[in-house]
Amino acid sequence: MARAVRLSDYAVAIVAAARREASSTLHSVGLFTSLHDLGALPGEIGPLPEDFYASRPDRGSEIRAGRFQLAGDLLSIDPAQDDIWLKPAPTRAFARRLHGFGWLRDVIASPDTPPDPADDPMPTAEAGGPSESTSGADEARALVDDWIRAFGRWNSFAWSHGVLSARIINWLRAGNTLFESEEGDRKARNARLRSLLRQARYLQRTIPLAHDGAVRLRCAIALSFAGLSVPRQGALQKAGLAALEKEVKRQILPDGGHVSRSPRAGTETLIDLIALRDVAEKAGVEFPKEIIRAIDRLAPMGRFFRMSDGGLASFHGGGECDHGALKMALARDETGAKPFGFAPHSGYHRAEAGGATIILDVGKAPPGVLSTGAHASALAFELCTTGGRLVVNCGWHDDQPSSWREAVRATAAHSTLTLEETSSGRLFAPGWQRDLLGPRLASAPGPVTARRNEEDMGVWLEGIHEGYREEFGLSHRRRVFLAADGGDLRGEDALFRPVSDGPPDDVDVRYRFAIRFHLHPDVRASLSRDNMSALLVQPDGDGWRFRTDGGPIRLERSVYLAAGAPPQRATQIVVQGEAEPFGAGDRPPNRVRWAFQRLGQVGGTQGETG
């Protein structure tokens, strides 16, 4: 296990924290606000970004009723008396989601609310009859206006870069509702536009202070959207596109992955950039070639991570993503490139046959601050078949309770081998280091090597990681074979001592290991009588047999978070053993073989069988 933090990282973090604190002090006293005049507001809004993400009218109705359920927490208010912006948030994660306005589309899409008779029990002709119903658009505008009154000048949390960039993009996605209003609402519309520009100007000044990685990239995208969508904002447009060119060149790898190794980070960037490209085209602005080249790399990578059910594989802090948004983005891809087999810069293998798709993590952890969302998932895999997802990782979604965040980053939350209940990569414990550096990895699985061999019979994938070598003297090797018909997936996990390390100090010690295969919540599992195999049934009745030579297997409880809140109960197959501290991993107990084999239809669907 290699250290992921150097002494220079502490110095960089201290300087960055000092710069952010100085910036916060200046803005808290209103210095920059008084020095920067927004000038005359445009009479009309320019081209607005298309919102690829699906709305949830039911959640919008809940919010309008005063029930805000975000990041796994619920905050209830009385809409007639309370202001959500003046209520203390239950968690920081909740507050980030609230101030980011990702729920705004849900409120706009919610059905009209009929008038409450209690508000006007005896309408008269002179009073103009009963009160009119209120629409989701009316409520969305009111919530934005209330936010501007409470936080429109500046606030260190509400204007932090991750929250601010999300809010600017979500306001512009709802621009038809917020910035194109009737003449009678011109004053309120101008106040919203003025606030949007004030936030964009702040972003322009402070984008170098944003945390590196996906946050800074999103800031550049938000700034570009504001510069292109609001007329006569040449300075914002120029600054945004220049920053975006720089960031995509730094952060989008040659194979199309994001430097964080998160499938979601790359896919969300693709969705934003395609919408931004469309806005630039409508505005008659030449789109920078570096950004176009980034889109051309991101799109094939989006197909690489896309499983047969339309969602993403869940690795390194990402969940399934919005299936519809991903489909729309890929439909706009002009290259039409098909998914490839190996992403060498991102560190993933993909094999596909007979409707089955497997993705194997064979990359090392991202460096430094880029690892704040990384998972200890070395050699973990996901398997999706024609019947849906079969083997998964626990995954993550930002709507989940924050209490789960650290647990699902551990190796045990992934479909791979865990030695002595220890993660192959470890986080900083709570304390000053974590406060300064953030929730990044303190140690990572060192070098990870991989190779691939394609034959007529199928595809062999292999990876080796050194995450346990320093502490336990053992390396982990995983080999996987997917048959050409997609109905047979065979694997082998081995723990071996590298010859160059010499003999172990204690040849009698034994190291406990567990190989976990987390199953999708829709998969039903039952053990055989001898506990050496398990029958797995997917929702369409498609059956699979899991078997192993590693001794009795167990079915244990698991959880699946990649599809969104609330967490879903699931099952995991666990194969346990005790490894010797020496050997080449070519025989038991240091070698375990396993297989998933398709049986065909073994029963009705889950809906029919209950």
C-alpha positions in Angstrom: 0.0 0.0 0.0 1.6 3.3 -1.1 1.3 6.6 0.5 -1.0 8.9 -1.5 -0.1 12.2 0.2 3.3 13.9 0.1 4.7 16.7 2.3 4.2 19.1 -0.5 0.5 18.4 -0.5 0.2 19.9 3.0 1.9 23.1 1.9 -0.3 23.4 -1.2 -3.4 22.8 0.9 -2.4 25.4 3.5 -1.7 28.0 0.8 -5.0 27.3 -0.9 -6.9 27.5 2.4 -5.3 30.8 3.2 -6.2 32.3 -0.2 -9.8 31.1 0.1 -10.0 32.6 3.6 -8.6 35.9 2.4 -11.1 36.0 -0.5 -14.0 35.2 1.9 -12.9 38.0 4.2 -12.9 40.5 1.3 -16.3 39.4 0.0 -17.9 39.3 3.5 -17.3 43.1 3.9 -18.8 43.7 0.5 -15.6 45.2 -1.1 -15.9 43.5 -4.5 -19.6 44.0 -4.6 -19.2 47.8 -4.3 -16.4 47.9 -6.9 -18.1 45.9 -9.7 -21.1 47.5 -11.4 -23.2 45.1 -13.4 -24.3 47.8 -15.8 -27.5 47.8 -17.8 -29.4 44.5 -17.9 -30.3 42.9 -21.3 -33.9 43.2 -22.4 -34.1 39.6 -23.4 -32.3 36.4 -22.4 -30.1 34.6 -25.0 -30.1 30.9 -25.9 -30.6 28.7 -22.9 -29.1 25.2 -22.3 -31.4 22.2 -22.8 -32.0 20.2 -19.7 -31.3 16.6 -20.5 -32.2 15.4 -17.0 -35.6 14.0 -16.2 -37.8 15.8 -13.8 -39.6 14.2 -10.9 -43.0 15.9 -10.5 -43.8 13.9 -7.4 -40.7 15.3 -5.6 -41.7 18.7 -6.8 -45.1 18.4 -5.2 -43.5 17.3 -2.0 -41.3 20.4 -2.0 -44.2 22.6 -2.6 -45.9 21.0 0.4 -42.9 21.9 2.5 -41.2 18.6 2.5 -37.6 18.9 1.3 -36.0 15.5 1.0 -32.4 15.9 -0.1 -29.1 14.0 0.5 -31.0 11.4 2.6 -32.5 13.8 5.0 -35.9 15.4 5.4 -36.6 19.0 6.4 -40.3 19.9 6.8 -41.7 23.4 6.9 -45.0 25.2 6.8 -44.9 26.9 3.4 -47.5 29.4 4.5 -45.4 30.6 7.5 -41.8 29.4 7.1 -38.9 30.3 4.8 -36.8 27.3 3.9 -33.7 29.5 3.4 -33.9 30.7 7.0 -34.1 27.2 8.5 -30.9 25.4 9.7 -30.1 22.5 7.4 -29.8 19.0 9.0 -26.5 18.3 7.3 -23.9 20.1 5.0 -24.7 17.6 2.3 -28.4 18.6 2.5 -27.5 22.3 2.4 -25.3 21.7 -0.7 -28.2 20.0 -2.5 -30.6 22.7 -1.4 -28.5 25.7 -2.5 -27.5 23.9 -5.7 -31.2 24.0 -7.0 -31.0 20.6 -8.8 -34.6 20.1 -7.6 -35.8 23.2 -9.4 -36.9 21.2 -12.5 -39.0 19.0 -10.2 -40.9 22.0 -8.8 -41.5 23.4 -12.3 -42.9 20.1 -13.5 -45.2 19.6 -10.6 -49.0 19.8 -11.3 -50.9 23.0 -10.5 -52.2 23.3 -6.9 -55.9 24.2 -6.6 -56.8 27.1 -4.4 -57.3 26.4 -0.7 -60.9 27.3 0.3 -59.6 28.1 3.8 -57.7 31.0 2.2 -60.9 32.5 0.7 -63.9 30.9 2.4 -66.6 33.3 1.0 -65.5 34.6 -2.4 -67.6 37.4 -3.7 -68.1 38.9 -7.2 -66.4 42.1 -6.0 -63.4 40.1 -4.8 -63.0 38.6 -8.3 -64.2 35.1 -7.4 -62.1 32.3 -5.9 -58.4 32.4 -5.8 -56.5 31.1 -8.8 -54.5 27.9 -8.7 -50.7 28.1 -8.4 -48.4 26.5 -10.8 -45.0 24.9 -10.3 -43.4 27.7 -12.3 -44.9 30.3 -9.9 -43.5 28.3 -6.9 -40.1 27.9 -8.5 -39.8 31.7 -9.1 -40.9 32.4 -5.5 -38.3 30.0 -4.1 -35.6 31.6 -6.2 -36.7 35.1 -5.2 -36.6 34.1 -1.5 -33.1 32.8 -1.9 -32.0 36.0 -3.5 -33.4 38.0 -0.5 -31.6 35.7 1.9 -28.3 34.9 0.2 -28.1 37.1 -2.9 -25.3 39.4 -1.7 -22.8 36.8 -0.7 -22.4 33.8 1.7 -19.3 31.7 2.2 -21.2 28.4 2.1 -24.0 29.2 -0.4 -21.4 30.8 -2.7 -18.8 28.1 -2.4 -17.6 26.9 -5.8 -19.2 23.5 -6.0 -22.6 24.9 -4.9 -22.4 28.1 -6.9 -21.5 26.4 -10.2 -24.4 23.9 -9.8 -26.8 26.8 -9.0 -25.8 28.8 -12.1 -26.3 25.9 -14.4 -29.6 24.8 -12.9 -31.0 28.4 -13.0 -30.1 28.6 -16.7 -31.6 25.2 -17.4 -34.8 26.7 -15.9 -34.2 30.0 -17.7 -37.5 29.9 -19.6 -39.3 30.0 -16.2 -37.0 32.4 -14.4 -35.9 34.9 -17.0 -38.6 35.0 -19.6 -41.6 36.5 -17.8 -44.6 38.7 -18.5 -44.2 42.5 -18.4 -45.8 42.7 -15.0 -43.1 40.5 -13.5 -40.3 42.5 -15.2 -38.9 43.8 -11.8 -38.6 40.3 -10.3 -37.1 38.9 -13.6 -34.5 41.7 -13.5 -33.6 40.9 -9.9 -33.1 37.2 -10.8 -30.9 38.2 -13.8 -28.9 40.6 -11.8 -28.3 38.0 -9.1 -27.2 35.5 -11.8 -24.7 37.9 -13.2 -23.4 38.8 -9.8 -22.8 35.1 -9.1 -21.1 34.7 -12.5 -18.8 37.7 -11.9 -17.8 36.3 -8.6 -17.0 32.9 -10.2 -15.0 34.7 -12.9 -12.8 36.4 -10.2 -12.4 33.4 -8.0 -12.3 30.3 -10.2 -8.5 29.8 -9.6 -9.5 29.2 -5.9 -11.9 26.3 -6.7 -10.9 22.8 -5.7 -9.1 21.0 -8.4 -10.9 18.3 -10.4 -14.6 18.1 -11.2 -15.5 21.2 -9.1 -13.2 23.5 -11.1 -14.2 22.0 -14.4 -17.9 22.5 -13.5 -17.1 26.2 -12.5 -15.6 26.7 -16.0 -18.7 25.2 -17.6 -21.1 27.4 -15.5 -19.1 30.5 -16.4 -19.3 29.6 -20.1 -23.0 29.0 -19.9 -23.6 32.4 -18.3 -21.4 34.1 -20.9 -23.2 32.5 -23.8 -26.7 32.6 -22.5 -26.8 36.2 -21.2 -26.4 38.8 -24.0 -23.6 41.4 -24.0 -21.4 39.4 -21.6 -18.3 39.1 -23.7 -15.9 39.2 -20.8 -17.7 36.3 -19.0 -17.9 34.3 -22.3 -14.2 34.8 -23.0 -13.1 33.9 -19.4 -15.4 30.9 -19.3 -14.3 29.3 -22.6 -10.6 30.0 -21.9 -10.9 28.4 -18.4 -12.9 25.5 -19.9 -10.3 24.9 -22.6 -7.6 24.7 -20.0 -9.5 22.4 -17.7 -10.6 19.8 -20.4 -7.1 19.7 -21.6 -5.9 18.9 -18.0 -8.8 16.7 -16.8 -10.0 14.7 -19.8 -7.6 11.8 -20.4 -6.6 10.7 -23.9 -9.0 7.7 -23.7 -11.9 10.0 -22.7 -12.0 9.3 -19.0 -12.0 11.9 -16.3 -8.8 12.2 -14.1 -10.8 11.2 -11.0 -11.6 7.8 -12.7 -15.3 8.4 -12.0 -17.6 7.3 -14.8 -20.2 9.7 -13.6 -17.8 12.7 -13.6 -16.9 12.1 -17.2 -20.5 11.5 -18.3 -21.9 14.5 -16.6 -19.1 16.6 -18.2 -20.1 15.1 -21.6 -23.8 16.1 -21.0 -22.8 19.6 -20.0 -20.5 20.1 -22.9 -23.0 18.9 -25.5 -25.6 21.3 -24.1 -22.9 24.1 -24.1 -22.0 23.3 -27.7 -25.6 23.7 -28.7 -25.9 27.0 -26.9 -22.7 28.3 -28.6 -24.1 27.3 -32.0 -27.4 29.2 -31.4 -25.5 32.2 -30.1 -23.3 32.2 -33.3 -20.1 31.7 -31.3 -17.3 29.6 -32.6 -16.8 26.7 -30.2 -13.1 26.1 -29.2 -11.6 23.1 -30.9 -10.0 21.8 -27.7 -13.5 21.4 -26.2 -14.8 19.7 -29.3 -11.9 17.3 -29.1 -12.8 16.6 -25.5 -16.4 15.8 -26.5 -15.1 13.4 -29.1 -13.1 11.6 -26.5 -15.8 11.6 -23.8 -18.6 10.2 -25.9 -16.9 6.8 -26.6 -16.0 6.6 -23.0 -19.6 7.1 -22.0 -20.5 4.1 -24.2 -17.6 2.2 -22.6 -19.1 2.6 -19.1 -22.8 2.2 -20.2 -24.3 -1.1 -19.2 -27.0 -2.9 -21.2 -29.7 -1.4 -19.0 -28.8 2.1 -20.1 -27.0 3.2 -17.0 -23.4 3.6 -16.0 -21.2 1.1 -14.1 -20.7 2.3 -10.5 -17.1 3.0 -9.7 -15.3 5.8 -7.8 -18.2 7.8 -6.4 -20.5 7.5 -9.3 -23.9 5.8 -9.6 -26.0 4.7 -12.6 -26.6 8.4 -13.7 -29.8 9.6 -15.3 -30.4 6.9 -18.1 -32.4 9.3 -20.2 -29.8 12.1 -20.0 -27.0 9.7 -21.0 -29.0 8.4 -23.9 -29.8 11.9 -25.2 -26.2 13.0 -24.9 -24.9 10.0 -26.8 -27.5 10.5 -29.5 -26.0 14.0 -30.1 -22.5 12.5 -30.5 -21.3 13.2 -34.0 -18.6 10.6 -34.0 -20.8 7.6 -33.4 -17.8 5.7 -32.1 -18.4 2.3 -30.6 -17.2 1.3 -27.1 -13.7 -0.1 -27.1 -12.2 -2.9 -24.9 -9.4 -1.3 -22.8 -9.1 2.2 -21.4 -5.4 2.3 -20.5 -5.3 5.9 -19.1 -8.5 5.5 -17.0 -7.6 2.0 -15.9 -10.6 -0.2 -16.9 -11.2 -3.3 -19.0 -14.5 -4.0 -20.8 -15.7 -7.2 -22.4 -19.0 -7.8 -24.1 -20.5 -11.0 -25.5 -23.9 -12.5 -26.0 -25.7 -9.6 -24.2 -23.4 -9.8 -21.2 -21.0 -6.9 -20.3 -18.3 -6.9 -17.6 -16.2 -3.9 -16.5 -13.1 -4.5 -14.4 -11.3 -1.9 -12.5 -7.5 -2.3 -13.2 -6.3 1.3 -12.5 -4.5 2.9 -9.6 -6.2 5.5 -7.4 -6.2 9.1 -8.7 -3.6 11.3 -7.2 -3.9 13.9 -4.5 -7.0 16.0 -4.2 -8.5 14.1 -7.1 -9.0 11.1 -4.8 -11.5 12.9 -2.5 -14.2 10.7 -4.1 -12.1 7.7 -4.9 -13.0 4.2 -3.8 -10.8 1.3 -2.7 -12.1 -0.8 -5.6 -8.9 -2.4 -7.1 -9.9 -5.4 -9.3 -13.6 -5.0 -8.6 -16.0 -5.7 -11.4 -19.6 -5.3 -12.5 -21.6 -7.7 -14.6 -24.7 -6.9 -16.6 -26.7 -9.4 -18.7 -29.7 -9.3 -20.9 -31.8 -9.7 -17.8 -30.3 -6.7 -16.1 -27.5 -6.0 -13.6 -26.3 -9.2 -11.9 -23.0 -8.4 -10.0 -22.6 -4.8 -8.8 -20.6 -2.6 -6.4 -22.6 -0.8 -3.6 -22.0 2.4 -5.5 -23.0 5.9 -4.5 -25.6 8.6 -5.4 -25.6 12.2 -4.0 -29.2 11.7 -2.8 -28.1 9.0 -0.4 -27.6 9.7 3.4 -24.2 11.1 4.0 -23.7 8.5 6.8 -23.2 5.9 4.1 -20.5 7.8 2.2 -17.4 6.5 3.9 -18.6 2.9 4.2 -19.2 2.4 0.5 -15.7 3.7 -0.3 -14.2 0.6 1.5 -13.0 -2.5 -0.4 -15.7 -4.6 1.3 -18.4 -2.6 -0.6 -17.1 -3.8 -3.9 -17.1 -7.1 -5.8 -13.5 -8.0 -5.1 -11.2 -9.6 -2.6 -10.6 -8.2 0.9 -7.7 -9.3 3.0 -8.0 -9.2 6.8 -11.1 -6.9 6.5 -8.7 -4.2 5.4 -9.3 -1.8 2.5 -6.7 -1.8 -0.3 -6.8 2.0 0.0 -7.4 3.9 3.2 -8.9 7.3 4.1 -7.6 9.8 6.6 -9.2 9.3 10.0 -11.2 12.3 11.3 -8.7 15.0 12.5 -6.6 17.9 11.4 -5.2 16.1 8.3 -8.7 15.3 7.0 -9.9 18.8 7.8 -7.0 20.3 5.8 -6.8 17.9 2.9 -10.4 16.7 2.6 -11.6 13.1 2.4 -8.8 12.0 0.1 -7.0 8.7 0.2 -4.2 8.5 2.7 -2.8 5.4 1.0 -3.6 3.7 -2.3 -3.1 0.2 -3.8 0.3 1.1 -5.3 1.0 -0.1 -8.9 -1.8 -2.0 -10.7 -0.9 -4.0 -13.8 -3.3 -5.4 -16.3 -3.4 -7.4 -19.5 -5.9 -8.7 -22.0 -6.2 -11.6 -24.4 -9.0 -12.0 -26.9 -9.6 -15.4 -28.5 -12.3 -17.1 -30.5 -13.6 -18.8 -27.4 -13.9 -15.5 -25.4 -11.9 -12.8 -23.7 -9.4 -13.1 -20.8 -8.8 -10.2 -18.5 -6.2 -10.0 -15.8 -5.1 -7.5 -13.2 -2.7 -7.4 -10.2 -2.6 -4.9 -7.4 -0.2 -4.4 -4.5 -2.5 -2.8 -2.0 -1.8 -5.6 0.6 1.9 -6.2 -0.2 3.4 -3.8 2.3 1.3 -4.8 5.3 0.8 -8.5 4.6 3.4 -9.4 2.0 0.8 -10.6 -0.5 -0.3 -9.4 -3.9 -3.8 -9.9 -5.3 -4.2 -11.3 -8.8 -7.6 -11.7 -10.5 -8.2 -13.4 -13.8 -11.6 -13.3 -15.6 -12.8 -15.2 -18.7 -16.0 -14.2 -20.5 -17.1 -16.8 -23.1 -18.1 -15.8 -26.6 -21.7 -16.6 -26.0 -21.9 -14.4 -22.9 -23.3 -17.3 -20.8 -20.2 -18.3 -18.9 -18.1 -16.0 -16.7 -15.2 -17.7 -15.0 -12.8 -16.1 -12.5 -9.8 -16.8 -10.4 -8.6 -14.9 -7.4 -5.1 -15.5 -6.1 -2.9 -14.2 -3.3 0.8 -14.7 -3.8 4.1 -13.5 -2.4 6.4 -11.9 -5.0 9.7 -13.8 -5.4 11.7 -10.6 -5.1 10.4 -10.2 -1.5 12.1 -13.3 -0.3 10.6 -15.7 2.3 8.1 -14.4 4.9 9.2 -13.9 8.5 6.5 -16.2 9.9 5.5 -19.1 7.7 2.8 -20.3 10.1 0.7 -17.2 10.1 -2.6 -17.3 8.1 -4.4 -14.3 6.6 -8.2 -14.3 6.4 -9.7 -13.2 3.2 -13.2 -12.8 1.8 -14.2 -12.6 -1.9 -17.5 -10.7 -2.2 -19.9 -10.6 -5.1 -22.6 -8.0 -4.4 -25.8 -8.8 -6.3 -28.3 -6.2 -7.7 -31.4 -5.8 -5.5 -33.6 -7.3 -8.2 -31.6 -10.6 -8.1 -33.0 -13.4 -6.0 -30.4 -15.8 -4.5 -30.7 -19.2 -2.9 -28.0 -21.6 -1.7 -27.7 -25.2 -2.7 -27.9 -27.9 0.0 -24.2 -28.4 0.2 -23.5 -24.6 0.3 -21.1 -24.9 -2.6 -23.2 -23.1 -5.2 -26.1 -20.6 -5.5 -29.0 -20.1 -7.8 -29.5 -16.6 -9.0 -32.7 -15.5 -10.7 -33.1 -12.1 -12.5 -36.4 -10.2 -12.8 -37.2 -11.7 -16.2 -36.8 -15.3 -14.9 -33.3 -15.7 -16.4 -31.3 -18.0 -14.1 -27.6 -18.2 -13.3 -25.6 -20.6 -11.3 -22.7 -19.4 -9.1 -20.2 -22.1 -8.1 -16.7 -22.1 -6.5 -14.0 -24.5 -5.4 -13.3 -22.2 -2.4 -15.3 -24.1 0.1 -18.8 -23.3 1.5 -20.3 -20.0 0.5 -22.6 -17.7 2.4 -25.3 -15.3 1.5 -25.1 -12.1 3.5 -27.0 -8.8 3.5 -25.7 -6.0 1.3 -27.0 -2.5 0.2 -27.2 -0.8 -3.2 -26.9 3.0 -3.4 -26.1 3.6 -7.1 -29.7 4.0 -8.3 -30.6 6.8 -5.9 -32.3 7.2 -2.5 -33.3 5.4 -0.4 -30.7 2.7 -0.1 -31.9 -0.6 -1.4 -31.5 -3.9 0.4 -29.5 -6.5 -1.5 -27.6 -9.7 -1.1 -23.9 -10.6 -1.5 -22.2 -13.9 -2.1 -19.2 -14.3 0.2 -16.4 -16.9 -0.2 -14.0 -17.0 2.7 -10.6 -18.6 3.3 -7.2 -18.4 5.0 -4.2 -17.6 2.9 -0.7 -18.8 3.5 2.0 -16.1 3.6 4.0 -17.7 0.8 3.5 -19.4 -2.6 2.6 -18.4 -6.1 -1.2 -18.4 -5.7 -1.5 -21.4 -8.1 -3.2 -23.7 -5.6 -5.6 -23.6 -2.7 -5.9 -22.1 -0.2 -4.3 -19.1 -1.9 -6.3 -19.6 -5.1 -10.0 -19.6 -5.4 -11.9 -20.3 -8.7 -15.5 -19.3 -9.3 -18.0 -19.1 -12.1 -21.3 -17.5 -13.1 -23.1 -19.7 -15.7 -26.4 -19.0 -17.4 -29.1 -21.6 -17.0 -31.9 -20.0 -19.1 -35.4 -19.6 -17.8 -35.9 -21.1 -14.4 -39.2 -19.5 -13.4 -41.6 -16.6 -13.7 -40.7 -13.0 -13.2 -40.4 -11.7 -9.7 -43.7 -9.8 -10.1 -45.4 -13.1 -10.8 -43.7 -15.2 -8.1 -43.7 -12.5 -5.4 
